[in-house]
Amino acid sequence: MKRNKISAIICFITSLLFYINAILNFSSEGSMGVVYICLGSTFLCLGAVWLNDRKDDDNK
């Protein structure tokens, strides 16, 4: 149970770092900003899935 929460927090932090990197790339006219936004969104969704699995396990 605690492992899922730690995994979700790591995914949220990774997502935040990808978003920050995307903002920095857009400000310096880089072309990888869109890729970083997509990766950040993916990790954000993964973190939400892990938290949702934790809630389902608590209800059982």
N, CA, C and O atoms as CSV, one atom per row, in Angstrom:
chain,resi,resn,atom,element,x,y,z
A,1,MET,N,N,0.817,-1.186,0.000
A,1,MET,CA,C,0.000,0.000,0.000
A,1,MET,C,C,0.871,1.264,0.000
A,1,MET,O,O,0.633,2.196,-0.767
A,2,LYS,N,N,1.861,1.275,0.855
A,2,LYS,CA,C,2.712,2.450,0.956
A,2,LYS,C,C,3.583,2.590,-0.295
A,2,LYS,O,O,3.950,3.696,-0.692
A,3,ARG,N,N,3.906,1.448,-0.907
A,3,ARG,CA,C,4.733,1.474,-2.111
A,3,ARG,C,C,4.012,2.192,-3.251
A,3,ARG,O,O,4.638,2.930,-4.012
A,4,ASN,N,N,2.696,1.980,-3.375
A,4,ASN,CA,C,1.927,2.661,-4.420
A,4,ASN,C,C,1.900,4.171,-4.197
A,4,ASN,O,O,1.954,4.942,-5.156
A,5,LYS,N,N,1.818,4.592,-2.947
A,5,LYS,CA,C,1.803,6.020,-2.648
A,5,LYS,C,C,3.147,6.658,-2.985
A,5,LYS,O,O,3.193,7.764,-3.523
A,6,ILE,N,N,4.228,5.972,-2.675
A,6,ILE,CA,C,5.560,6.490,-2.991
A,6,ILE,C,C,5.745,6.554,-4.503
A,6,ILE,O,O,6.305,7.521,-5.018
A,7,SER,N,N,5.281,5.537,-5.213
A,7,SER,CA,C,5.382,5.535,-6.673
A,7,SER,C,C,4.588,6.680,-7.275
A,7,SER,O,O,5.040,7.311,-8.230
A,8,ALA,N,N,3.419,6.953,-6.736
A,8,ALA,CA,C,2.597,8.055,-7.239
A,8,ALA,C,C,3.282,9.400,-7.001
A,8,ALA,O,O,3.271,10.265,-7.877
A,9,ILE,N,N,3.870,9.576,-5.838
A,9,ILE,CA,C,4.560,10.831,-5.533
A,9,ILE,C,C,5.757,11.019,-6.460
A,9,ILE,O,O,6.010,12.132,-6.923
A,10,ILE,N,N,6.488,9.956,-6.732
A,10,ILE,CA,C,7.629,10.037,-7.650
A,10,ILE,C,C,7.159,10.403,-9.052
A,10,ILE,O,O,7.813,11.186,-9.741
A,11,CYS,N,N,6.030,9.842,-9.478
A,11,CYS,CA,C,5.485,10.182,-10.793
A,11,CYS,C,C,5.064,11.639,-10.851
A,11,CYS,O,O,5.292,12.301,-11.864
A,12,PHE,N,N,4.457,12.155,-9.792
A,12,PHE,CA,C,4.052,13.560,-9.774
A,12,PHE,C,C,5.259,14.490,-9.818
A,12,PHE,O,O,5.226,15.512,-10.503
A,13,ILE,N,N,6.312,14.153,-9.106
A,13,ILE,CA,C,7.528,14.972,-9.124
A,13,ILE,C,C,8.178,14.928,-10.504
A,13,ILE,O,O,8.635,15.953,-11.011
A,14,THR,N,N,8.220,13.740,-11.113
A,14,THR,CA,C,8.772,13.608,-12.454
A,14,THR,C,C,7.967,14.421,-13.459
A,14,THR,O,O,8.529,15.062,-14.347
A,15,SER,N,N,6.661,14.389,-13.312
A,15,SER,CA,C,5.790,15.165,-14.187
A,15,SER,C,C,6.079,16.655,-14.059
A,15,SER,O,O,6.175,17.361,-15.062
A,16,LEU,N,N,6.216,17.127,-12.835
A,16,LEU,CA,C,6.527,18.531,-12.599
A,16,LEU,C,C,7.858,18.922,-13.248
A,16,LEU,O,O,7.970,19.993,-13.845
A,17,LEU,N,N,8.858,18.058,-13.131
A,17,LEU,CA,C,10.166,18.351,-13.732
A,17,LEU,C,C,10.085,18.390,-15.256
A,17,LEU,O,O,10.728,19.227,-15.889
A,18,PHE,N,N,9.297,17.486,-15.851
A,18,PHE,CA,C,9.119,17.527,-17.306
A,18,PHE,C,C,8.423,18.813,-17.737
A,18,PHE,O,O,8.782,19.393,-18.762
A,19,TYR,N,N,7.429,19.269,-16.967
A,19,TYR,CA,C,6.739,20.515,-17.301
A,19,TYR,C,C,7.683,21.711,-17.196
A,19,TYR,O,O,7.653,22.601,-18.046
A,20,ILE,N,N,8.508,21.735,-16.174
A,20,ILE,CA,C,9.477,22.824,-16.030
A,20,ILE,C,C,10.460,22.816,-17.198
A,20,ILE,O,O,10.807,23.864,-17.742
A,21,ASN,N,N,10.900,21.624,-17.572
A,21,ASN,CA,C,11.816,21.505,-18.700
A,21,ASN,C,C,11.155,21.970,-20.001
A,21,ASN,O,O,11.807,22.590,-20.841
A,22,ALA,N,N,9.879,21.676,-20.166
A,22,ALA,CA,C,9.157,22.124,-21.362
A,22,ALA,C,C,9.076,23.644,-21.409
A,22,ALA,O,O,9.263,24.244,-22.467
A,23,ILE,N,N,8.799,24.268,-20.274
A,23,ILE,CA,C,8.731,25.731,-20.231
A,23,ILE,C,C,10.085,26.341,-20.583
A,23,ILE,O,O,10.160,27.324,-21.320
A,24,LEU,N,N,11.149,25.751,-20.052
A,24,LEU,CA,C,12.486,26.268,-20.365
A,24,LEU,C,C,12.822,26.084,-21.840
A,24,LEU,O,O,13.462,26.949,-22.438
A,25,ASN,N,N,12.404,24.977,-22.429
A,25,ASN,CA,C,12.672,24.760,-23.852
A,25,ASN,C,C,11.859,25.697,-24.732
A,25,ASN,O,O,12.358,26.156,-25.759
A,26,PHE,N,N,10.621,25.993,-24.356
A,26,PHE,CA,C,9.830,26.929,-25.135
A,26,PHE,C,C,10.404,28.343,-25.063
A,26,PHE,O,O,10.336,29.094,-26.036
A,27,SER,N,N,10.964,28.701,-23.919
A,27,SER,CA,C,11.513,30.050,-23.776
A,27,SER,C,C,12.843,30.210,-24.519
A,27,SER,O,O,13.226,31.326,-24.870
A,28,SER,N,N,13.538,29.109,-24.756
A,28,SER,CA,C,14.809,29.196,-25.475
A,28,SER,C,C,14.682,28.708,-26.921
A,28,SER,O,O,15.678,28.355,-27.553
A,29,GLU,N,N,13.461,28.693,-27.433
A,29,GLU,CA,C,13.176,28.310,-28.814
A,29,GLU,C,C,13.635,26.894,-29.144
A,29,GLU,O,O,14.115,26.643,-30.249
A,30,GLY,N,N,13.495,25.982,-28.212
A,30,GLY,CA,C,13.825,24.588,-28.468
A,30,GLY,C,C,12.652,23.860,-29.087
A,30,GLY,O,O,11.502,24.277,-28.943
A,31,SER,N,N,12.944,22.784,-29.768
A,31,SER,CA,C,11.877,22.051,-30.445
A,31,SER,C,C,11.407,20.838,-29.650
A,31,SER,O,O,10.503,20.132,-30.097
A,32,MET,N,N,11.981,20.581,-28.508
A,32,MET,CA,C,11.616,19.406,-27.718
A,32,MET,C,C,10.568,19.715,-26.655
A,32,MET,O,O,10.222,18.836,-25.865
A,33,GLY,N,N,10.062,20.927,-26.617
A,33,GLY,CA,C,9.088,21.321,-25.601
A,33,GLY,C,C,7.816,20.502,-25.645
A,33,GLY,O,O,7.271,20.139,-24.603
A,34,VAL,N,N,7.338,20.207,-26.844
A,34,VAL,CA,C,6.101,19.435,-26.984
A,34,VAL,C,C,6.298,18.017,-26.475
A,34,VAL,O,O,5.399,17.449,-25.856
A,35,VAL,N,N,7.449,17.449,-26.725
A,35,VAL,CA,C,7.748,16.095,-26.246
A,35,VAL,C,C,7.764,16.067,-24.723
A,35,VAL,O,O,7.261,15.125,-24.111
A,36,TYR,N,N,8.339,17.093,-24.112
A,36,TYR,CA,C,8.385,17.139,-22.657
A,36,TYR,C,C,6.999,17.341,-22.047
A,36,TYR,O,O,6.716,16.826,-20.966
A,37,ILE,N,N,6.145,18.078,-22.726
A,37,ILE,CA,C,4.774,18.238,-22.236
A,37,ILE,C,C,4.048,16.890,-22.287
A,37,ILE,O,O,3.327,16.533,-21.355
A,38,CYS,N,N,4.241,16.151,-23.369
A,38,CYS,CA,C,3.606,14.832,-23.491
A,38,CYS,C,C,4.122,13.866,-22.424
A,38,CYS,O,O,3.344,13.114,-21.837
A,39,LEU,N,N,5.408,13.887,-22.179
A,39,LEU,CA,C,5.974,13.012,-21.145
A,39,LEU,C,C,5.474,13.415,-19.758
A,39,LEU,O,O,5.169,12.555,-18.932
A,40,GLY,N,N,5.393,14.705,-19.506
A,40,GLY,CA,C,4.873,15.171,-18.222
A,40,GLY,C,C,3.435,14.747,-18.013
A,40,GLY,O,O,3.058,14.345,-16.912
A,41,SER,N,N,2.630,14.832,-19.057
A,41,SER,CA,C,1.234,14.413,-18.956
A,41,SER,C,C,1.117,12.910,-18.730
A,41,SER,O,O,0.242,12.457,-17.991
A,42,THR,N,N,1.989,12.144,-19.358
A,42,THR,CA,C,1.983,10.696,-19.174
A,42,THR,C,C,2.287,10.328,-17.731
A,42,THR,O,O,1.600,9.491,-17.146
A,43,PHE,N,N,3.305,10.942,-17.157
A,43,PHE,CA,C,3.651,10.637,-15.773
A,43,PHE,C,C,2.576,11.135,-14.806
A,43,PHE,O,O,2.359,10.527,-13.758
A,44,LEU,N,N,1.906,12.230,-15.147
A,44,LEU,CA,C,0.811,12.710,-14.324
A,44,LEU,C,C,-0.334,11.692,-14.306
A,44,LEU,O,O,-0.924,11.436,-13.256
A,45,CYS,N,N,-0.638,11.124,-15.449
A,45,CYS,CA,C,-1.690,10.093,-15.527
A,45,CYS,C,C,-1.289,8.829,-14.787
A,45,CYS,O,O,-2.121,8.213,-14.120
A,46,LEU,N,N,-0.036,8.437,-14.893
A,46,LEU,CA,C,0.429,7.243,-14.172
A,46,LEU,C,C,0.322,7.426,-12.663
A,46,LEU,O,O,-0.069,6.505,-11.947
A,47,GLY,N,N,0.668,8.609,-12.187
A,47,GLY,CA,C,0.545,8.877,-10.758
A,47,GLY,C,C,-0.899,8.820,-10.294
A,47,GLY,O,O,-1.188,8.310,-9.212
A,48,ALA,N,N,-1.797,9.335,-11.100
A,48,ALA,CA,C,-3.225,9.289,-10.753
A,48,ALA,C,C,-3.742,7.857,-10.741
A,48,ALA,O,O,-4.560,7.501,-9.892
A,49,VAL,N,N,-3.276,7.036,-11.669
A,49,VAL,CA,C,-3.697,5.629,-11.708
A,49,VAL,C,C,-3.227,4.899,-10.460
A,49,VAL,O,O,-3.981,4.120,-9.878
A,50,TRP,N,N,-1.988,5.141,-10.043
A,50,TRP,CA,C,-1.482,4.468,-8.844
A,50,TRP,C,C,-2.240,4.904,-7.592
A,50,TRP,O,O,-2.489,4.087,-6.706
A,51,LEU,N,N,-2.604,6.168,-7.510
A,51,LEU,CA,C,-3.390,6.612,-6.360
A,51,LEU,C,C,-4.787,6.006,-6.385
A,51,LEU,O,O,-5.331,5.665,-5.335
A,52,ASN,N,N,-5.371,5.869,-7.569
A,52,ASN,CA,C,-6.695,5.279,-7.695
A,52,ASN,C,C,-6.662,3.800,-7.316
A,52,ASN,O,O,-7.593,3.310,-6.676
A,53,ASP,N,N,-5.610,3.084,-7.697
A,53,ASP,CA,C,-5.468,1.681,-7.305
A,53,ASP,C,C,-5.369,1.549,-5.798
A,53,ASP,O,O,-5.891,0.598,-5.217
A,54,ARG,N,N,-4.709,2.486,-5.171
A,54,ARG,CA,C,-4.568,2.461,-3.710
A,54,ARG,C,C,-5.926,2.632,-3.041
A,54,ARG,O,O,-6.227,1.959,-2.055
A,55,LYS,N,N,-6.745,3.535,-3.578
A,55,LYS,CA,C,-8.069,3.758,-3.004
A,55,LYS,C,C,-8.962,2.523,-3.178
A,55,LYS,O,O,-9.744,2.182,-2.291
A,56,ASP,N,N,-8.832,1.858,-4.336
A,56,ASP,CA,C,-9.610,0.641,-4.562
A,56,ASP,C,C,-9.208,-0.474,-3.600
A,56,ASP,O,O,-10.061,-1.230,-3.136
A,57,ASP,N,N,-7.906,-0.581,-3.297
A,57,ASP,CA,C,-7.433,-1.590,-2.356
A,57,ASP,C,C,-7.917,-1.304,-0.939
A,57,ASP,O,O,-8.201,-2.229,-0.178
A,58,ASP,N,N,-8.010,-0.020,-0.583
A,58,ASP,CA,C,-8.481,0.352,0.765
A,58,ASP,C,C,-9.963,0.038,0.944
A,58,ASP,O,O,-10.395,-0.285,2.050
A,59,ASN,N,N,-10.736,0.129,-0.117
A,59,ASN,CA,C,-12.165,-0.129,-0.040
A,59,ASN,C,C,-12.500,-1.612,0.099
A,59,ASN,O,O,-13.577,-1.959,0.584
A,60,LYS,N,N,-11.597,-2.478,-0.317
A,60,LYS,CA,C,-11.860,-3.928,-0.259
A,60,LYS,C,C,-11.610,-4.506,1.098
A,60,LYS,O,O,-11.787,-5.708,1.299
